[in-house]
């Protein structure tokens, strides 16, 4: 059976209704002819030509020409931009503004922007212009849920901050309307000559040129030509990942990528059959976009997987002897095989060193404007392995006795010949539309490395067994006295009364989580929406529900805080919602949600257990009389 | 990206064409009225049907819509959204018809299930007619305005008086339900 696409359904509907529409043209034309809407105007002309008619006509014509020229000059002057605001995502569009901040022009800076700008409606105000541009970017795919960042650059002789502020508010409102969170970067155009030249040379905004300058200042191996090809979203992901701070750029919100770093690790580990505690990830830049390099150490070998950050596609795999572990083994020979306990403690040690094992540490840091995790701040840190395999490893890779690397068909031979090839300029040969690489050869992981049953195994929680065939409806986790859940859809009631007590609540996480085993998680059956929401009051509940072992959410944290967590997985959709209000009414915690917005997930076939999670923090002092929880939407 | 730009260009040229028709209709050009009807009647008819839930009333409303367009074409402000204007006219006429219907009929019959044209051309269309019945009224309106009339989410929001995010949500939900129904029913079988 073919897979039905939205377009198929739209086409089928359009054709069906086009055929079904009655032919009423003649009736309408007949009836319309009965109306006479066009006013009849009779004009009588008198012959007034006299002897002075010809000179008078000449004088009138000359006057018209003079007035016309004056009018054109005035118009040209009034249409001249006094200041500009540039909006940039993966394309750049400039709004020209008059002295009174009225939009007088909308022009593309790069080729795509020029094409887009032709179809953008004229606007009367700056707010409207920003809104129209963001709409056009959204319609063209430049902005979407997984590339949600815009950079606003204001260039004005005196009121740049004012323009920036108005543009920011308009962009924020536009993102609110779009149904997903956006990241908005703002800056006033730099007057530095080199930054302006960079912008001019690469057809980008001055703000983006400034971003690039900030990145190159930290990493001189990167070139402006390479970076200018990245979208603002990718640039911001890169700076966040590497812990680079901008000098003069304001940030609101968090940029999102199609594949998060921990997703890259989890995916590679699941493919290779290793635990993710042995893995580290770095981010690099290629002419085609961002690249993740995931390095896995196992059984005295090191494997380096390069993934396209846009779609998680594995581009190349290299492998070789793990010199570090070999040296360790030499020092400690004879080394017995690690016991399960030792493996666990090693896992814990790696986590405490900042392993991206759980999504929470990365996302929370990113949301707080910090680096993804303490250990991920610089490429030179402990957990980050160089993207190139050591020379010895390269030699080992070409050895016929070594396990075959896992790679795409087209690149297999290339990888075998040049296993050390990790340069960002490597050309992508696999089709970009494929969400995941097609494995032609099953990876041969280290024989001693135990194959994990799940990627995110909380150390405190009992290890789940095989995935359940039927989702549980009432797992034991929900029987705890101070832990309540609501699942199975949205409750449409409005319990708000004047006695309600407003409480403080703030979002601390929003993103995907990958679970490979959901023994304890009763996700919604396909066809329903709403997922599961829970009020988490202690660490045990937190670990068991989320699969995370993030040390920040420890017992002392839960002494003063509780977490409202919403998780959802619904066939090929994620139903994303956010909390609009939270309050106590008697003993009832009332959560008012926004209308959930469904997003189609194309990677579901590969990751059927992908869960969308939102986490909000509440103060326990607000929940003193807490007995139950209700959720509702308008 | 190029495909998307072509799509935007197509939408834009369609809007310009429709605006030209409306302008010429204001000058009493019947050929333009005929052309406008040919290009937009499917969207208008499907929307009247989803509002009035009765084929006879929908056909009457369809006629009224084009007469109203003929009468008020000179009032159209050419801002590049002719379909939004046409569908707003359609909605107003449908509301007026519903009001008249409620005056003449003591019992409100707006809750009865929607009556849809029998799509007899193929098995898929019959199934589609059935699938449309499982949608809520609002979902049906949104999907018709999007799929058949070709309106953007923002334009649908204006016509139906909703927020764009609500429209998006309803559209995704509706298309998902249709997809599930059609897949279960074996539509698009090879």
Interface residues (C-beta under 8 A of the other chain):
Chain A: X1 X2 X4 X6 X8 X9 X10 X12 X13 X14 X16 X17 X18 X19 X20 X21 X22 X24 X25 X27 X28 X29 X31 X32 X33 X35 X36 X37 X38 X112 X115 X116 X119 X121 X135 X136 X139 X140 X141 X142 X176 X177 X178 X179 X527 X529 X571 X572 X573 X594 X595 X596 X597 X598 X599 X600
Chain B: X1 X4 X5 X8 X9 X11 X12 X26 X27 X28 X30 X33 X34 X37 X38 X41 X42 X43 X44 X45 X46 X59 X62 X63 X66 X67 X70 X71 X73 X74 X79 X80 X117 X119 X121 X124 X125 X128 X129 X143 X144 X146 X147 X148 X152 X154 X163 X164 X165 X166 X168 X169 X172 X173 X175 X176 X178 X179 X180 X182 X183 X186 X187 X188 X189 X190
